[in-house]
């Protein structure tokens, strides 16, 4: 496997990005891994490697780069009012979908110049805060994204104009949306509105509620990690990327 850390030029500056892909048989289809609120850390790099070993060119950008530093996840971030949680929340609240969409232009331009990345359709997947970002990216760059995945995404149905359910008509990608059964950040009551919007738009999608799970159930280091449900999400995602990206 090939791994490297680089900086990708965007309209806002230089975005640190971890890239990993197979050593042989390239070029490989490109996939963006959009981080959760905890920021860039080894846990996410490991997830990027998991996808790369299946034959993909995976980019993991630091979406907090406008704040000037990585935010490493620690257990303390789950403690209400802790310094770590407050630091993460400050950055999370500042990060908007529009910024991620803007940054994606730089990522796509970089992909097109790297001979290790295959030209053509790309994919993306986002966890938690980046679940809606993945759909926003697919809607705005609709001609490039053939597959997009939201994994226990937060704020999937809001009153904002860039709420995922309001972007449905612009999305050409096939979607997979993994939902935790018990998630205060994404209540089950939001599902009907999102399904209706995607269905009316004719967007190909699967929305799956994973029984007994809590928010963040795919992260191995979290106390509510559910291996069976996590493996099912990865199975669905691998199948989607094979269908739409090769």
N, C-alpha and C positions, 0 to 999 in steps of 0.2 A: 504493500500500500504506500501511496505517496501522501505526505502531509506537509503543509506549509502555512505560515502565517504571513499575510500581506496587508497592504493598505489599498483600498479601492477608492478612486476619486469619485466624489458625488458633488452635487450642487452646493452642499453645505460644508464640504471639507474632505477629509480622508478618513475612511471608515475601516478600522481594523477588521479583518475577516480571516477566519480559519477555513482552509480548503483541504479536502481529502478526496482521493479517487484511486481506482485500481492502477497498478503499475503497468499492466498489459492490456492489449485488445482495445485501446482507445481509438478515437475519442468517445467519451461517454455522455449520456444525457445529463443535463444539469438540473439540480434540484436545490432550492433555497430552504434552509432550516431557519425559521424565525424563532428567536429565543423567547422564553417566558420572562416574567417580571424579575426573576432572580438573577438574570444576566448571564454573561459568558462564564462558563466554568467547565471543569473536566467532565462532569456528568453529561453535558450537552455535546462535548467533543466526542464522547463515547457513542452517543446516539448517532452523530454524523458518521462515524466510522461504521456503525452497523449498516446504515444504508449504503455507504460507499462500497462495502464488500460485496454487495449484490450487483455492482456494475454501474454505479452512478458517480457523477462529479458533484460533490456536495459543498455548498458554501454556507458557512455559519457566521453571519455578520454581527458585529457589536452594535446593536441599534441604539445604545446609550452613548455613542461616541460624541455626540454634541456636548455631553457633560464632561468629556475629557478623560474618562477612565472606565475600566471594566467594573462591574459589580459582581463580586463572587458570592455565591449562595452560601449561607451558613445556617445551621439549625436555629440560630437565634432569630432569624427573620420571621419565624412562625410565632414568636412571643409578642403578644400585643403591646405596643408602646416601646419596644426595644429599639436601641439605636440602629441596629441593622434593618429592622422593619421600616423605621421612619426614613432611612436613607433610600431604601428600595422604593418606597411609596412615592417619595418626592420625584424620583426619576420616572417611575411608571406614570404618574399623573401628568408629567410634562410631555411624554411621548405621545404623539398623535398619529392616527392612521395616515394622514396626508404626508407626514414626514417619511414614513416607511414606503409609501407609494413613490415618493420622489426619489428616495435612495435606491429603489429597485431599478430605476433607469440606469444608474451607474453600475449596478450589478450586472444587468443585461449587457451593457456595453463591454464590460470586462469579460464576460462569458464569450462574447463574439470575437474577442482577440486572443483567447487562450486555445491553442491547438489541442489541449487535453479535453476540452469540452466540445461536445457535438453541437453543431449549429441546428437550429430548428426549435421545436416546442420544448418548453421547460415545465417543471413542476415546483410546488412549494408546499410546506407544511408548517403549521404554527401551533404552539402549545399555549394554553391559558390566555394571557393578554394578547398573544399573537394569533389566536384562532381567527378573530375577525380581520386581522391584518392580512392573513392569507387570502381571504375572500376579496378584500379590497384590492389587493395586488392583482388578483386574477381578473377582477372587473375592469381595472384601469388599463392593464396591459393585456387585454383580452386576446390579442392576436398572437401572443407569445406563450401564454400559459394554457396548457392542455389538461392539467390536473392540479387540484388544490385540496389540502386536507386541514381540517380544524380539529384539534385534539383537546378535549375539555376546555373549549374556548369560552372566554368571558364576554359579557356585553354583546351577545349575539343578536339581541333585539333591543334597540334603543330608539329614542326619538330623534337622534342625530341623522343628518342627511346621508352620512356614510355608514349607517347601520347595515350589516350584511343583508338583512331582508329587503332593504331598499335598493341594493345594488344588483339584485338577482337578474334583472333583465339584461344587464351588461356582461354577465359572465358566460363565456363560451366553454370554459373548462368543465371537466367532470369533477364532481365534489364527493368527498367522504367526510362526514361530520360525526365525530365520536363524542357522546354526551355522557357525563356521569349522572347516575341516578340521584345522588345526594350532593347538590352543589349550590351553595348560596350565591355564587357568582353567575350561575346560569340556571335559573329555575326551570323545572319541567314545563311550567305554564308558557314559556316562550316558544316551545317547540312547534306548536300548532301554527303560529303566525309565520315562523320561518319556513316550515314545510309548505304552507299555502303559497307564500311568495315565490319559492323556488319552483313549485309545481306549475303555477300560473305562467311563469316565465319560460317554462319548457327546459329548465336547466337539469341536465342529468345529475342525479345525486342519490346518495344513501345517507340517511341520518339514523344512527344506531345508538340507543340508550343501553349502557352497560350495567346490568343489574347488580345492585349491592355496592357499587363503587362510589368513591368520593372524589372531589376535585383534586387533580394532580395524580390520579391513580397510575399513570404510566411512568412516573419517575422512580427508579429503583431506590434512591436514597431517601425517599419520603416515607413516613410511617404508615401511610395509607396506600402504599404500592400494592397493586393487585396483579400478580404475574399472569394469571390466566386471561384477564381482560386486556392487559397490556399486549400480550402476544397476539390476541385477536385483532387489536388495532393495527399492529405491524403487519399481520397477514393481509388485512384489507388494504393497507397502504401499498404494500409490495405489489399486490394484484392490480391495483389502480395504475400505478406507475408503469407496470409492464404493458398494460393495455394501451395507455395513452402516450408513453414516452419510448417504449421499447426496452 
